[in-house]
Every structure is written in structure tokens, then in C-alpha cells.
Amino acid sequence: MNDTANKDCRILCDVLIAQGLRDAVLSPGSRNAPLLIAASARPELHSHVVTDERTAGFLALGMAVASQRPVMLACTSGTALYNYAPAVAEAMYQKIPLIVVTADRPARWIDQDDSQTLRQPDALEKIVKRSFNITTAEGEGVATKGPRFGSEREWFVNRTVNEAWLAATQGTPGPVHINIQLDNPLSETIDDDRRETPRIISVVEGNSGLRPDTVMEWAKHMAGKKVLVTAGFMRPDNALSRALNEFMMLPNVAVCAEPISNLHIPADAWIIDALLHPRAGNPQLAAEIRRTLRPDIVISIGGALVSRMLKDFLREYQPDELYTLADTDWGTDCFQSLTTHFDVKPAQFFRSVTAMTHWLGRKGRISGPVPEYAAMWRDARRRHTIPARSFAGNIWSELAAYSMIFDRLPADYNVFLSNGTPVRYAALCMERMPHACYGNRGVSGIEGTSATAAGIAMKYPGPTLLITGDMSFGYNPQIMGLDLLPDNFKTIIVNNAGGGIFRFIRTTRALEQREEFFCADRPQPVEALAHAYGWEYMTADSCDSLQSRLECFFSSPRRTILELRVDPEQSAQVLINYLEK
């Protein structure tokens, strides 16, 4: 039987079937024609046609109750979806998984007096666990570099449908709503019956720990693979640091972590951008490094990564498998290759797998060679990167300044990195973890960084250091006037005449509008503010002057600001030269 020409609908049906869907209750319509055609072309799916959507909803509810499996509903656009509401509400409170799929018009025609159109996204949000909206424009025609998908559109639809299924079935079951906007033509079919195997995201339950047989299965599977652990921002966790240190002793395991992961592990794990950055002078070497270091499996922990280089690397050279753990939502797929979510805390996961791998090795139950993947990363980092301090030398720049700061930073400090640029420099220059390292990297807003650092300083008995730029400091300099701040709160302002990031990132550094519209230098009267609010003020404008100021800065018993005045053009060029050498 011919299939629909609409690839979104083919993906939707194929993912749901692969996840375990066996029944669909369909109501006739024109806008949902691609869904009806796709369902009819799949013999694994038992399709039941019911004209009245209200009846269809309750019929699907009864089928799901009896079979204890999700059932799909599919209707056309307009008021049809509201007829599902009574059955969906009942499913919500009975905790029954229904997959409600509603066809919709393209967003450009909503509220334009076009036939059978209304605001369908989130129409059932009060009576479903989750709502999803597949628009006609999301990722359209954008090709990915990785092998898993032909376009970001296909990845987006696949990920969305996987996420909807997991939302309906994981934890407390319940209904979910997928609204899919479909453009003309609607009834085109294709006679090619070759169906691709869809990517399925699975969940391994383990709230109270993974079962020994489950750990053995996954440990054996990973033993012969190149495994890369990536770590974004996290709160300090000594148990996780210990467990990851043990896990990364396995020869097939490497780690890429950012300083705000707060992991006390060997510092070469932070060498990411200096190794993976595209090298303008030697693109063949850059490509060869990436090909050599491509992992078979990625285990992602922590929050969002700052490193664009690491994200681009793993999206281009996609791993065969991507695992997330209980510290991450099971729908998060930053590297576009998610296969398995383990519902177990990271420390417990690494501890269990490490112990089982050692046991399997002693018993001779690991077949085949074990890749020396850790050695590959160590060798690449040694051969293709040099310490930032050595590269910067005595050329006064942000790279030199950050290197000196982190070299002299006392171990008992909490450090707050105000935005992306300090985090990136920390990854390049920090060689040992302080007490803790923080940043507002959940959504990476710049406006509240100083206040957040002040709040951390108020609750930490030891000293706190805020490292910020002149632009981010300018958002709320009045924080200096709070009487609540402890005396051991220190601030370093790197004054690079506005948004220095725009001088070195590729997207803006060559624009003629760069200085006025992006860097937007707005000089801050830092010294006057310091005196007005009773802070001690220091300044440095060379390597020698910074070297002489740092000891006094860290040892001062008063709230202190150290303003570093750097040449913005020179700083940007030094960083570009370092990364693209």
C-alpha cells in the first residue's frame, strides 16, 4: 500500500510503532490525510476508523485501559480536537497513556479567517502531561553534518515524538498531545515501501540502583567501545568526583569537563576548545584530530555546555550511542544522537559500571580488545595544545591576565564566572579546581550575574571571587552598595571596552557594525563607584602590574575590586591566534 509523501508523518508513525504502539483510533478529515495514509500503510498498526471524535476518544481510552498500552488518536484541524477533551481528561485522572495527535494548519494561517483554523498548540495543556507542537518551519531544510539524520528537521520530529512517548509512559502514565502543522499538498503518496529504521530513545529504570544483571549487560557492552564523558555545569558533588575519577581510570574512557562542572578530576579534562577549535592555518589537522577522537559512546552529565567546539564536534562526528543519566531530563538531546536514558544518579552509575567492568576483567569475560581511548585524548592534548600561560607570555592580554589570576587563586575560594567569556578563559587557563566554580549557565543570561555572585558570597563562609567583564558589570553595579555583602567578597572586572566576545567569535568579528552595535562600549566609573560604596580599588594594565596587585588583592581584609584594563583588539587577536594556531 502506498505511503504518505509527508516525511514528518512517516517519522511520527514509525517512531511510535517502534516504541510499542499497536492501536490507533482515527477520525476522517482532510488536514490529517497524511496521518491517515501513513497509518494505513503500516500493517503493524491496527487502525480503527471512528467518525465522531468524542466517541473515538473514549474508545481509545477503553482500549488503553484493557491493553495497558498507549493508544493513538488522530483527528483533523479545527474544533475536532476539543471533542477529545472529555476522554483525555478522564485519561489524565485515570493515569492512562493516550497519544493524542491533532493535525493543524500552518501557523501563518492562524487567525487569518482561513477555514477550519484556530489556536491548537497547547489547547489541551491543562489535561495532558505534556504538549508538543511540530511546526512546518522547525529546522526545515537544514542539513546536519552527522550520519544519523539527513536534516535537523528529521532529528527534530524524531526527538519530539520519542519525547512524547516517554512522557506518556514514564513515571506516572498519562495522555500527551502532539499538534502537527501540515502544509499542502496533503494527499500525495509515494510507492517506495522501503522504510528506514527510526531512532528509538529508551529508558533504563534504576531509581533505587541498577540491577546487577543490567549493570553487567551494559558494562560488557561499553568495555569494547570508546567512551567519552561530557560534563556541563553542576553543583559540587564529592561522591560524583570520586566515582568519575575511578571510571576514567578505565583505558577506554575519556572526559571533557568544564570548570563549572565542579568536578575534582585531572585538569586536562578541561582542555577542549584549544584542541577541537577549527584551525584556520591547518584545517586538515583539525579534521584529523576530530576523526581520531570520535567516540563510540557519549555519556552526558550536568547542565548546558558552554563549549561550542565540543557541541559542534559531537554533532558532526556523532557517536553511535548517547546516554544521559538521572541528572538530565530524558528528552534532552544536545548532541542529536540520544539513544538511552538511565534513570540513575551519575555517581551510582559510574561506580556500578566501574566495579562490574573490573570484575568482568578479572573473570576473563570481556571479549575483544579494549580501546586505549584515554591515551588517545592524552596524546592529542599533549601534542596539539600548549599551556595558555606559555603562549600568552608577557604580551598583555585577557589570556595572560586570566592565566595569572587562576595561577594565583587560593584554593578556598568560590569563583563565580559572570558569562561565557570568563567560563571559556577558565577552561583554557585554570589548572586546578578551587573550592567551587559557578555561573548562570542555565539559560546564560548576563543581567543578574553580579547579584547571583553576591548571594553566593552571603551564604559561603569562605571568600568569593566574581570575575566579570565591564559590560556584564554594568547591568547592576549598585550591588556594591548592599550592606549585606561580606568583607571577603572580591571582584575582578576585565575591562575590554564592551562585549569582547564579539571581537573573536567568527559570526561578528569581521562586521563593520561590530564596535557600535555589538561591543557597545559604555565606560563604567568603576573607581568612583568603589570609593562611593566604600570598596578598596586596585587597577592593573600590564602583566607586571597585575602580578604585583594579586597578592594584595587576595589578602586584603576588605571588599576589593581589581579592574584590569586590556587592549581589546590585542586581546581578541591573541585568543584567535591561540585557538586557531
N, C-alpha and C positions, 0 to 999 in steps of 0.2 A: 504494500500500500504506500502511495506517495506520502512524503513527509512535508511539513511546512518549510517554506523558504526562509522563515524568520528564525535566525540563529539563536536569539535570546530565548525564544520559546522552546527550541530544541534543547538548549542547555538546561533550562529550568526543569523540563520533564526528565531529562537523563540524570541530573543530579538527584532529584527526588526519588527516582526509581532505584538508583544505585544505593541510596541511603536506606531503602527499605519500603518505599511507598508501593502499595499494590492496588488501591482503590481510589477512584476519582468520581465525584458526582458533578456532572457538567450540565450547564443550562445554555440553551441555544442563544446565539447573538452574532452580530457582525463584527464588532470590535474584538471579540475574543476568538475570532475564526482561527488565527494561528495556534492558539492553545488547544482548540478542539481538534484541529488537524494533527497536531503533534501527539495528542493523547491517543487519537485513533490509530496512529501509525506505530504504536508501541504495544506489542502483544503481551508484555509483562504487566501492563496496567489494565485492570478491569474497569472499563468506563461505563458509567450508569447515567443516562440522559434523563433529566427531570426538568420540565419547562419552568415550573414555579420555583423561584429561588428560596422562598421561605420554607417550602416543603423540602427542597434539596438540602438546606442547611440542617434540618432536624434528621433527615435520612442519613446524612453523613455522620451526624452526632451518634445516632444509634449504631451505625456500623463500627465507629471507632470504639464505642463502649464495649461492644461484643467482641471485637477482634483484638482489642487492646493495642491497636496500631494506629498511627496517624492516617487520616483520610483527607484527600484534597478536594476543595470546592473551587469551581471556576465559573465566573459569570462575565457578562459584557459590561460596558461602561454605563454611567448614569446612576439612576436610583436602584438598579438591580442589587448593588452591594448592600444597601440598607435593609433589604429583605432577609439578609443573612443574620442581622443583628440579634434577634431573639435566640437563635440556636448558638451563635457564638458566645453570647452572654452566659447561656447555660453551660457551655463547654468550659468557659473560664472558671466558673464556680464548681463545676464537677471535676475540674483539672483533667480535661480530655484534650489531647493534641489534635487540632484541626489545622490544616494548611489552607488558608483562605487566599485564593488568587483572583484578583479583580483586574480585568482589562481596562485600560484608561486611554483617553485621547492624549496627544502630545501636549505638554504644558503650555505651548504657545497659543493653544486654542481655548484654554480655560478662561471663563468669563468674557468670551467674545461672541456670545449669542450663537455659538455653534451647537448643532443638535446633540443632545444626549451627553452634555458635558457638565461636570460640577467638580468641586474640590474633593477629590477622592483620597489623596495621601493622608494618612492618619485618621481617616474617618471612623475607624473602629478602635482608636487608641485606648479608650477607657475600658474596653472589654477584651483586650488581647494582651499577651505577654510582651510582644514586640511588633512594631510596624516597620515595613521595608518599602522603599519606593525605587523602582528601576526606571529611570528616566530614559528618554530617547537620545539624550546627548552625552550621558556619562561615559567618558573615555572613548567616544566614537572615533574609530579610525586611527587610534594611536597605537603604534606597534611597540611591543616590548622587545628587549634585547635577549631575554632569556628564552629557553627552549620550550617551556611548559605551555605557554599560551601564544596565540597568534596576535592578540591585541589586548590592550588594557581593558577594552570593553568586555571581552570574553572572561578575563580574570574577574572583573567587577561583578558580572552576572553570576558566575560560578560561586564566587565568595559569598555573595548576598544570599543565594539560595541555600548553600551549605549552612550559613549562619542562621537562616530562618528555621531550617530543620532542627538544628541543635537547640535553638531557643525553645522550640515546641516540645522537645523530648528530654532535654537535660534538666536536672534538678526537679522542681515541681512541674509536671507537664501542663500544657495549656495551648490555646489557639494562638496562631500568629497570622499576620496579614501581609501579603506581598501584593503591592499595587504595581502593575507593569504597564508603562505607557507604550502604546503600539502605533506606529505610523503606517500610512499606506505604502505599498499595497498590502492587503491583509490576507488574501486567499491564494497567493502564489504558492505553488508546491514545487518540490524537486523529486526526481525519480531516483536519485542516488541514495541507496539504502545502507551505505557504509556509515555506521555510527561510531563516533570517537568514544573512547572510554573516558568518562568525566573524572576530574579530580574530586576525591571524597575526603572531607575532613572528619576524622574520627576522634572520639573522646575515650580516654582510658581512665576509668574511675579509680580513685585512690584517696578518698577523704581521710581515712584512717591509716593510710600507707598502702603501697602496692603489695599484692600477694606475692609470695616467693616465686611461684611459677611464672607470674607475669614479669617480675624482675629478671628472672633467668632468660626468658624469651627475648626481652629487649636488650639485655646485656650481651647475649650471644650475637644478636643482630648487629649491634653497634661495634663489636670488637674488631671486625674487619673493615670498618669504614673510617674515613677521615671526618672527624667530628670537630666542629667549631662552636664554641660557646660565645654568644654576644651578650653584653650586659650594658643596659642603659641606666638611668637614674634609679637609685634605691636608697632606702634608709639603711644605716649601719646595721649589720647582722653578723655577729661573730660566728655563729653556728654555720651560716652560709659560707663565710670566708674560709673556715676550716674545711668544710665539705668540698668546696671548689678547689682548694689547694690540693687536696688528696686526689680529686678527679682529674685535674690537669697534670698529674704525675703519670697518667697513662700515656703511652707513647703516641697514641692515635688522636690525642685531644690537644687542641689549641684554644686560646681565649683571646677575644678582643673586647676590652672593657674600657669605659670612660671613667675619669676620676670621680664623677658624681655617682658612680655605681657604689662607692664606699666599700669596695672590696679590698681587703688587705692581701694582695697577691703580688707576685713579681711584677715590677713596674713596666717590663717590656710588653705586657698585655695592653698598655695604653698606646703603643706605637702603631697607629692605624693610618691616619692621614698622610704622614710622612712616607709611608710605604705604598699606599694604594692610590695616591694622587696621580692623575694623568700627567705624564712628564712631557711637557711641550718640546723639550730638546731630544727626547728619546721615546716616542710613543710605542715603538716595538718592545722596548724593555718593560714599559708599563703593562702592556698586554700580556707579555710573557710571565711577569710576576703574578698577575691575576689568574691566568690559566693554571699556573703551577699550584697556587694556593686555594683553588676552588675546592670547597668541602663537599663531601657526600651528604652529610647531615649537619644541620644547624640547630642548636638549642638556644632559644632566645629567652632571656630573663630580664627583668627590670622594665622601666618605662621607655619613653621615646629616646632614640639615639640622636645626638647632635651631629655626628659624623655623616656628612653627605657622601663621603668617599666609601664608607662601609656599606651604606644602603645601596648606592649605585653598583658597587661590586657584587653584592649578593642578588640584586635584581637582574644584573647582566649575566653573571655566571651562577645561575640558580642551582641550589642544592637539589639532590634527588628527594630529600625529605626535610621538613622543617617542623620542629617540636616547640610547643610552648608549654609552660608549667602553670601551676595554680596562681602565681602572682600576676598572670596575664589573662584577660578575657579570651574565651575560646574563639571569638570571631576576629581577633586581631591578627592581621596577615601583612605586616610591614614589608616583607621580602617577597610577597606574591607567590609563595610556594608552600603554604601551610598544609601539613598532612595530618598531624596528630597533636591533640592537646592532652597532657597528662594532668589530671586533677589532683596533684600532689605538690606540696611545698618544695621549692628548689633544693633546700638543704637536705631534705629527706630523699629526694630523687637522686641527687649526686652521691649521697652516702650509700644508698642501697645499690646503685649500679656499680660503684667502685668496688664495694665489698664482694658483690657477686662476680664481677669480672676477675678479681684476684682468685676467688675460689675456683672459677671455671678454668683459669690458667693452671692452677696447681693440680687440678684433676685431669689436665690434658684434654679438655672439652672445647677448646677454641680451635676450630679448623681454619686452615689457610693462614696466609701472612698477615701480620698486624702492621698497618702503615705507620711510618715514622713521621706522622703529620706535625707533631710538636717541634721536631727537629727542623722540618721544612720552614716553619714560621721563624724559628730562632735564627736559622741561617739567612733567610731573606732579610730579616730585620738587621742582622749584623752586617750583611754585605751591601745593602741598598739604603741604609739610613745612617746618619751621624747625629750625635747629640746636638740639640739646638744651641746650647751654650757654646760649643766649639764652632759651630757655623756662624753664629752671630758675632763672636769675637768682641772687639771693643767698638764696633760700629753701633752707635746709639740708635736703638730701635725698640719697638714693642717686644720683639723676640728676645733681645738681650735683657730688657727690663724684667720680663716675666721669668726668664731663666734665673736671674739673680734673686728675685723675690722668692721663688719656690726653693732655691738652694738654701736660703737663709730662714725659711719659715719654720718656727718652732713646732715641735711635734704635738703640742697640746692644743693647738688652735682648731676651732671650727672655721672653715672657709666658706664664704658664700660668693659664688661666681655669678655676676649680675645678668649676663646674657650669653649669646652664642659665642662671641669672640673670646671672652675670658675662658670659657669652657674649652674651646679649641686650643688656645695657647697653653692651658693647663695640661691637656693631653700631650702636647708637644714637649713641654718643659718640666713637668712635675716628675720627680724620680722617686718619691716616697709619699705615701698617703699620710696626711695629717690626722688629727683626731676624727674629723668628718668633713665632708665636702658636699655642699648643697647648691641648688639653683632652681629657679622657677621654670622647669623644663616640661611641665605637664602640657601646657599649651604655649609656652615660650614667650609670654608677654613681657614687655620691657617696663611697664609703668609702675609696678609695685615691688621692684627688686630691693630697693633700699629699705623699705618698710619691713619686708619679709626678713631680711638680714637682721634688722633691729629686733624683731620679735624673737629670732633665734638667740641673739645675744642676751636677751632678757631672761631666757629660760636655761641657758647653759652657764654653769658656774665658772668655766674657764674663759679664756679670751676668744673673741670672734673677730675675724677679718672679712670685711666686704671689699672685693675687688670689682670695680665698676669703671665704665667709661664716662666721659664728660656728657655724652648725650643721655645715657640712662640715668646718671646722677641728677640731671636737670629736671627729671619728672617730679621728684618730690624732695628737694633739698631741705625743706622745712623739717624733715625728720631729725635733723641735727638739733633742733630746739626742744625735743622731748626730754623732760626731766627724768623719764623712766629709764633712760639708757644707762647701762653700767659703764664704769670708767674704763673697763678693759675692752671696749668696742673700738676697733680701728678700721679705718677706711683708706684704701688706695684708689685714687682716681687717675686713670690713664687718659690724659688729655691729648687726644689725637685730632682735635678740630672737627668734631661732629661724628657722624657714623662711619668709623674707619673701615668697617666690613665692606662697604660699597666700593672701596678703592682696591680690594683684592679679589672679590668674587668675580667670576667670568661674566656674569649677566649684566653687571653695571660698570665695571672698571674702565671701559673704553667709551662710555656715553658722554656726550658733550654737556648734558644736563646733570652730570654726576654731582658736582660740588654744590650747586644751588638747590637741586630738588631731592637729592638723596642724602648726601653727607650733612647738609643743612647745619653748618657750624653756627652755634648760638653760644658765644662765650659766657662761661659761668664765673661769677665773682667768688671763687672758692675761698681765697684768703680772707676776704671781707666777711663772708659767711662764718668762717671758722672763728674769727675774732668776735663777731657779734654773738655767736652762740657759746662762746667760752671753750672752744676746742683748741688744742695745740695744732699748729700748722707747720708743715715742712714741705719743701719742694725739691725736685731733682730734675736736671736736664742733661745729664751725661752719665756714662757708666761709673765714672769716679765719684760723682756727687751722690748717686744712688747707693753705691757701696758704703759711703760714709754715713748716709742717713739711716740705713736699715737697722743697724744695731740700736740706735737711739729710738727709732720708731717702735720696734717690738718691745723694748724695755721700758718705755715711758709709762708711768702710772696713770696718765690722763687719757681721755678720749683724744685721739690724734688722727689728723688727715694728712696723708702724704700725696701731693699732686705731682704726677710725672708729666713733664712737657716733652712730647716727642714730635719729631718731624713726620707729618702724616704721610707724605709721598715716599720718603725713605723707608718708613716702617712697612708700608704696603709692599714696596719693591723687595725688601729683604725677605718678607714672608713668601712672596711669589717665587723668588729665587730658591728659597729653601725647599718649598714643596714641589717645584717643577724642575729641580736640578736633574 
